[in-house]
Amino acid sequence: MPEENGSPLSLDMIREFRGSVGEEAFAEVCEEYLRNSEELLGKMRAAASAGQADELRRIAHTLKGSSGAVGAAGLQGLCHEFEAFLSSGGQARACGDMLERMTGELAAVRRAFREL
């Protein structure tokens, strides 16, 4: 869940994580997460265009896990919704709006990381 203050991040989780790994390692993990997440969203768009629901669900699951690990609770929640949509028979080609929401949320996460 995103923070009540509107942040897409779970700030308590971030503080704990940053404290355990140190500032430099935390920054490296965040940058790697953002790079990988952009790549995963690109793969999701391609899978949606090709109608590959199983591939979309697999990628969404991966993105959900990595988002949770870095405290990107908003994106983690969207990934969960996306997985549920596909698992309940949602069509891969009908995912454009959800993918756009996820793209917007990743942009918000990127901004929030910069403000930490």
N, C-alpha and C positions, 0 to 999 in steps of 0.2 A: 504494500500500500504506500502511495506517496505520502509525504509529510502533510500535516494539516496546513502548514504555511504555504502550500502550493509548490514546494520543491519536488521535483521528480525523483529525488533521492531519499533514502532512509538515512537521515543524518546521524542517528545514534549508531547505526551499523557502520557507517563510514568512519566515524570517530574511533570506534573500536578497532576496525581493520587498519586504519592509518597508524594508530598507536602500536599495533602489534608488529607491523612490518617496517615502519619508518617512512619518513617523507619521500625519500628518493624512490624506494621500491613501490610505494603507493602511486606515485606519479607515473612510473613505468607501466604498472598494471593498468591504470586508467587509460593511458595512451594505447596500449595493446588491445584493451577491451573495445575502445572506440574504433580502431582500425578493423578489428575482426567483426564488429557489429555491422559496420558499413558493408563489408564483404558479404556477410550473411544476408542482409537485406537485399543486396543485389541478386544473390542466388535465389532468394524467395520470389523476387519479381520474375525472374526467368522461369522458375518452376510454376508460378501462377499462370504465366503466359502459355506454358506448355500443358497446363491442366494436370500437373503432377501433385495431387493432393497428399500422397504419402511422403513425398520429398519435402513438401511445404511443412507438413506436421513435424518431420524429423528436424528440419532446420529451426522451426519455431521453438521446439523443445530445447535445442542447443542454446539458442539465444535467451530463452527464459532462464536457464541455469546460469549462464554467465552473467546475465543482468542481476540476478539475485545475489550472486557472489560478490559483486562490486557495489551493491546497495542501490541499484537502479530499479527501485520498486515499481515505479509507474510502467516502465517498459516490460518488466517481468509480468505484471498483471495483464498487459495487453497481449503478451505472448500466450499467457494462459487462456485468455478469451479466444484467441486465434486457434489454439489447439482444440478447444472445446467446439468451436464452430466447425472445424474440419472433421472432428470425430463424430459429430452429430449429422454428418452427411453434407455439410456445406461444400459447395463447388469451388474448386481452386481458382477458376476464372472469375469468380464473383468476389474476390478478396481485395480488390483495388482500394476500397475505402479503408479497410483495416490496415493494409500495408502503408497507406499514406499517414494514418494515425501513428503507426509505429515509427515511421520516418520522422515525423514531427516530434515524437517523444524522444527519439535519439538525439535530435538537435537540442532539445531542452536539457537532456542529460549532459551533452557536451558543454553547454553554457554553464550549467550548475557546477560541473567539475572545474571549470576555469575560475569560478567565483570562490572555490573552497580555499 
